Amino acid sequence: MNYYHVDVFSDKKFSGNGLTVFMDEQGWDRKFMQILTQEMRQFESIFFRKTGANDFRAFIFTTEEELDFAGHPIIGGAAILHDLYSPEMVENTWRIELNKKSVEVNTYKRDGIYSAKMNQGKPEFIKTLSEDEAEKMLDFLNLKRDDNYKKLPCQVISTGLPYLILPVNASALQKVKVTVSDLENELSGIGAKFFFVLDIENRQGRTWDNKGLVEDIATGSAAGPVGAYLVEHGIESENTEIILKQGEFLNRPSRLKVLVTKEKEGYGEIFVEGDVCKIATGSLVT
């Protein structure tokens, strides 16, 4: 039983966000998927079960829990699907069913490197924090009201996972750390699952697991909400490629491309794209 190691959101090996991809042909249960993810020690792993020619059921795990949606596993995993099932093709499309939604991913092959573009669907604006709520959340992350960029609102936005977007000045990004033990409960109280601190000026962000133990290198599930936030507040334009930076503080520079579309009656779909480098192939001994 083969598995694959890739780096996502980078066109250079040993950069971007690492991922393990498993082709689950034996129908493993979720407990075993969780164990494998913990064994690999990557931020996330994705497991695919083939259901049609270009259709797959996917399961995504962090070392702590199963996720209903995530960005870099879907993008990195789709590149592996292209490599396995249509290596002779320049472009292909994959339909991936998750726990609560399905996504379509287009993959492209050039010079031995893959890129994948995922349609995350329409953004949902869940909550705009009051000034007091925003100050409280900033404090939980070792930040102050003055770190808030031009008093832009802190908002919870989702394209599959609800993120609290906190817009900050460039100087604030290096100070971020989780200072409370119950951040997950605090986020849940405002309708968020995770947080994303965004340096507005440099389009650069940081996020951690809610215990503050592991910083994520490149967060595809946050890229869609961030793109929606930037367009909503006139910082970026719709139908224009937005480049987000992440991973700089971990010496794993990553680039996430976001395209936000709009319709007459509101937002259209949001696309998140990234490069993928294949690093290694392994075999499980079972």
C-alpha positions, 0 to 999 in steps of 0.5 A, a space after each residue: 500500500 503506497 503513500 506519497 509525501 508532497 510539499 504544497 504551495 511551493 514550486 521548490 522542494 523542501 519548502 511549502 507545507 508538507 502533506 502525506 497522501 494515502 490511497 485507501 483501497 482497503 477501506 480503513 476506519 477513521 481510527 486507523 486513519 488518525 493513527 497513520 496521521 499521527 505516525 507521519 507527523 505532518 500537519 495533515 494527511 488525506 485519504 482517498 477512495 476511488 468512486 468513479 473515473 475522476 471521482 474520489 471520497 476523501 478523509 482529512 485528518 490533523 494529528 488531533 482530529 478529523 476535519 470536514 474541509 482543508 485546503 492544502 490536503 485537497 490541492 496536494 492530494 489532487 496533484 497526486 491523483 493527476 500523477 497516478 491516473 493521468 500522468 500523460 495529460 497536461 490538465 485534468 479535473 477531479 471531483 472530491 467528496 468530503 464529509 459535508 461538501 464536494 469540491 472540484 479541483 483542476 490540476 496542471 502539469 508543467 516541467 515536472 511540477 503540478 499546480 492545482 486550483 480548487 473551487 471553494 464555493 461562495 464565502 459565508 460571512 458569519 460574524 463581525 466582531 464588536 470592538 470589545 470582542 475584537 480586543 478580547 480576541 487580539 489579547 488572546 493572541 498577545 496583541 493589542 487594539 493598536 495592532 489592529 490595521 486601521 481599525 478594520 473589523 475582525 470577521 468570521 468568514 467560511 468557505 468550508 471552515 470558519 476562520 476568524 480573520 484578524 487584520 493587523 499592522 506588519 509589525 504585529 505579526 512577529 508578536 503573535 502567540 496563543 496566550 490562553 488554554 481554552 482558545 478553541 472554546 472562545 473561537 467556538 463562541 463567535 462561530 469560528 473554528 480557527 484564527 488567521 492573523 493577516 498582515 494587510 500591507 504585505 498580504 502575509 499571514 500566520 495561524 496555529 493549532 488552537 493550543 498554540 503548539 504548532 504553527 501552520 506553514 500554508 493554510 489553504 482553507 483560510 486563503 478563501 476567507 482571506 481573499 473574501 475579506 480583502 475584496 469585501 473591504 476594497 483592499 483587493 479587487 474581484 476577478 484579480 489574482 491575489 498572492 498570499 504569503 505564509 510560512 516565512 517565520 518557519 523558513 518554509 516560504 509559501 505562496 497561495 493564489 486566490 481569485 474571488 469572483 462576484 455576481 450581480 447579487 453578491 459573491 460568486 465562487 472563490 478559487 485557491 491555487 498552489 504549486 505542488 512538489 512530489 518529494 517521496 513515495 513510501 510503502 506501508 508494512 501491514 
